[in-house]
Amino acid sequence: MQPFDAGSEGAAADLMVRAAIALPIAACLGAALAFRPVRRGTPARSPAVIQTQIVLAIIGAVVMIIVGASVARAFGIAGAASLVRYRSKIEDPKDAAVMLAALAVGLASGTGIYLIAIGSTAFILAVLWLLESLEPEAQKQFSLKIKGKGVDELRPRVEALLRGKVKRFEARTTGADELAYEVHLPVRTRTDRLSNGILALAPDAKVEVEWEEKEK
């Protein structure tokens, strides 16, 4: 693979201008596709998939800027991409896109297009920061059981406590000696604090609080 010929500052400047135009356009077009309206019968798209589609559009632009009209570079990029193997499970599709982004900026660096590598990295980081700042906070789902004699009398106060701490919950069982809820908590919320709050509602009663995390 031939190194980038920066023999002319004009060539490098042309590439930077091209990147400054191409990357935002690619991001906007990728967003137009990713945020297309959901038609009837079409499953809902997750935020991670939407974000990944936008990032992939940007990566495609970066790769084409690197390739330019060089057939040798095109074959080099294809060969490098074929070497990528990642057998571990990736929970967030954006992580796979970032792997491709790392490959793209690495190729740019290897061909000597340093300004493109640096500028592309900064642009992708900015897009990821914007997308992830708009992403709803990750949550975990729990089954909450509160057991004890006459625990149904605590129901109004328990639900008032949950409303102040939990974004979403749903009653499942409301028997005389047991209350059960399906609760969605932000991943950073500590269940022991909620348990202590529930127990404090009836300090003289023998109440048990159980949390069971549900699988995704």
C-alpha positions, -999 to +999 in steps of 0.1 A: +000+000+000+015+033-011+018+060+015-002+091+010+016+116-011+014+149+008+038+163-017+014+191-022-002+209+007-030+215-017-038+178-019-040+175+018-062+207+020-085+192-007-089+160+013-098+180+045-123+201+026-138+169+011-140+153+046-155+184+062-183+182+036-187+144+032-188+134+069-217+157+080-236+148+048-231+111+055-242+116+091-274+135+080-283+109+053-276+080+077-299+097+103-326+101+076-325+064+070-322+054+107-350+077+118-374+067+090-410+063+102-420+029+115-447+015+093-475-007+105-462-043+112-426-031+113-409-040+147-397-011+167-360-002+163-338+000+193-318+032+200-285+012+197-294+000+161-304+035+151-272+050+164-251+022+147-267+029+113-257+066+116-221+058+126-218+032+098-227+059+072-199+080+086-174+051+085-183+045+049-175+080+040-142+078+059-132+046+040-140+061+006-120+092+014-091+069+023-095+048-009-099+077-033-091+065-067-064+040-055-072+004-064-043-008-042-058+009-012-092-006-019-078-041-020-057-033+012-089-022+031-108-053+019-079-075+031-077-057+065-114-059+070-113-097+063-089-102+091-113-088+117-127-116+139-146-109+171-162-140+186-173-125+219-209-115+222-214-078+216-244-064+235-243-029+220-242-028+182-224+005+184-193-013+197-191-033+165-194+000+145-166+015+167-144-014+158-149-006+121-142+031+129-110+021+146-100+001+116-108+030+092-088+056+112-060+030+115-059+026+077-059+064+073-030+066+097-012+038+079-015+055+045-002+088+060-035+107+059-030+119+094-053+149+093-081+127+080-075+101+107-075+128+135-105+147+121-125+116+115-119+103+150-129+137+165-161+138+143-171+102+152-165+108+189-187+140+187-215+121+169-213+092+194-214+117+223-244+134+209-263+101+202-255+085+235-264+117+254-299+114+239-302+076+246-325+067+275-308+054+306-304+016+306-327-002+329-330-036+346-362-055+353-370-070+387-397-089+404-403-073+438-421-093+465-431-079+499-443-105+523-457-102+558-489-104+578-513-077+568-488-063+543-517-052+520-522-023+544-488-009+533-497-009+496-505+029+493-473+038+510-452+013+492-465+025+458-460+061+468-423+052+477-419+034+443-433+064+424-407+086+439-378+062+431-389+041+401-398+052+366-421+023+359-437-004+380-468-026+378-486-045+405-488-083+400-501-096+433-520-078+459-529-104+485-534-099+522-499-112+531-480-106+499-475-077+474-457-084+441-446-059+415-428-058+382-403-030+386-380-013+361-349+003+377-320+023+362-289+001+362-272+022+388-301+022+413-293+001+444-321-022+455-309-024+491-318+013+496-353+007+483-356-023+505-346-003+535-372+024+526-399-003+523-390-018+557-390+016+573-427+019+564-435-008+590-406-009+615-426-030+640-440-055+615-422-086+603-419-078+566-397-095+540-385-078+508-372-099+479-358-088+446-353-111+416-337-098+385-353-110+353-333-120+323-335-098+292 
